[in-house]
Amino acid sequence: MLWAVLITLFLCLIAGGAFVAIHQRSKINALSEAVQRFKDSFDEIDEQAKLIIKTDLELNRTQEELDKRLKGLDALQAISRLVSTTLDEHEIFELLGEPLVADMGLEQYYFLILNSEGSLNCAAHLGSTAEEAKRILSLVGNNLTLIDQLKSRQTISSINATDEERSFFTRHLKTRHFIITPIMAKNTMLGILIATSHSTTYAVSEGDEEISSILADQIGQAIQNARLFEEVYHSRQKLEIMVQERTRQLQEALSNVQQVSKMKSEFISAVSHELRTPLTSIKGYASLLSSGKLGDIPDTVRQRLEKINHHSDSLVQLINNLLDISRIESGKTSMNRKKMPIVPVIENVQDLLMPQLKDKNVQLIIQIRQPLPELLIDQSQIERVFINLVGNAIKFTPSQGTITVSGEPRESDALFKVTDTGIGLKEDERRKLFNEFYRVDNEINQNVKGSGLGLSLARKIIEAHNGQIWVESVYKKGSTFAFTIPLDDQK
């Protein structure tokens, strides 16, 4: 019985121990799970903290890059304003101060510019010594492969160069970081910009490349503008010298022409006066002989005397025209101008030329637009102009043709035209028509004698009245001779 009780107690103790063990095991398992959850939470927080730190570092780097780029852009803007204020190529680089360029991001800048012979010169170096700039110039100037790369607008830097190129430039440029970019203008390389940095904490970025390229383009544009200005300036100076020299030559030529014209006028005047005396005698004796006062003469002799008298009259008219042209050119003949109506002058010319008009069976029409004010003219000289122009029109207008004399007031002058339905003029004939002694080579002029001075004299008279005279013509359809007289001329 006792053994049974003991066994029962033992079994109860075992059952109780087992229960306690199971309960403790459950607690341990619960605690283990809690510890694992805590560890997982801690690991997750740790990962998030690392991500936050990484993101913060990246944001800081991005902010630094943005700040640097903004600083560089501000510097670019300042440089652009400065270099645009000068058109002197040397002054461009004098304006690039070290503090200003230092804001671009790198430490040393070298501006190597091609000269007219195609070799590089160091126009400016910032942040380095002259000896260092000379060494860089020698290194780059002898590197033809590099120059060919740059001519194709290719930028070489420590972030895009090959391992071989990076090793070469960092060793020879004695730097950690570098940017080598061409200075271009209109697809032509004007030079090379080299920027370097020895910084151990900051590497060159794509933003540095971009800003350096923009700086190179700005410098290239400024250099091109300066060279274009220099070229234009020298061309202008050369042109001014040429203009001055040409003006001097023209003045000399004009002086010579005036001298020759004066000599011509004096010669014509002298010869005309010398011819007048024998012509007067010839004409007088011819008239005397043909009158029969010195005795009867045969009809055949009388006819020849009349021809002598007629040709003498023609020569006298020629001499008078020559004298008139000479006097007008030399200013010895002053126009006796008075305010008077022009219509009576034209009507008087019509009366004088009416016999020729009837003989040729040509109609003369006068069309004067009213009101035409009185003009300041020399009546006899203007009458000669109309006689000459209408007389020529009669000569070159066929039978049953029409000649129209018209006149109208304009804003500052009066315009007169003599229009015919004659044979007209060719273009080369119109250009020479007012030259002295020029006669159009046509069938009419071959059969009708003339001096070729009438139109030249008409031009001199109109110019002496401060007007202009010209001709308009269509070959085989007719011609129009036009001239102007000022309405209010105080000269």
Sequence and secondary structure as in RCSB ss.txt:
>XXXX:A:sequence
MLWAVLITLFLCLIAGGAFVAIHQRSKINALSEAVQRFKDSFDEIDEQAKLIIKTDLELNRTQEELDKRLKGLDA
LQAISRLVSTTLDEHEIFELLGEPLVADMGLEQYYFLILNSEGSLNCAAHLGSTAEEAKRILSLVGNNLTLIDQL
KSRQTISSINATDEERSFFTRHLKTRHFIITPIMAKNTMLGILIATSHSTTYAVSEGDEEISSILADQIGQAIQN
ARLFEEVYHSRQKLEIMVQERTRQLQEALSNVQQVSKMKSEFISAVSHELRTPLTSIKGYASLLSSGKLGDIPDT
VRQRLEKINHHSDSLVQLINNLLDISRIESGKTSMNRKKMPIVPVIENVQDLLMPQLKDKNVQLIIQIRQPLPEL
LIDQSQIERVFINLVGNAIKFTPSQGTITVSGEPRESDALFKVTDTGIGLKEDERRKLFNEFYRVDNEINQNVKG
SGLGLSLARKIIEAHNGQIWVESVYKKGSTFAFTIPLDDQK
>XXXX:A:secstr
 HHHHHHHHHHHHHHHHHHHHHHHHHHHHHHHHHHHHHHHHHHHHHHHHHHHHHHHHHHHHHHHHHHHHHHHHHH
HHHHHHHHTT   HHHHHHT  HHHHHTTS SEEEEEEE TTS EEEEEEESS HHHHHHHHHHHHT HHHHHHH
HTT  EETTTS HHHHHHHHHHTT SEEEEEEEEETTEEEEEEEEEE  SS    HHHHHHHHHHHHHHHHHHHH
HHHHHHHHHHHHHHHHHHHHHHHHHHHHHHHHHHHHHHHHHHHHHHHHHHHHHHHHHHHHHHHHHHTTT    HH
HHHHHHHHHHHHHHHHHHHHHHHHHHHHHHT S    EEE SHHHHHHHHHHHHHHHHHHT EEEEEE S    E
EE HHHHHHHHHHHHHHHHHHS TT EEEEEEEE SSEEEEEEEE S    HHHHHHTTSTT    SHHHHHS  
 S HHHHHHHHHHHTT  EEEEEETTTEEEEEEEEESS   
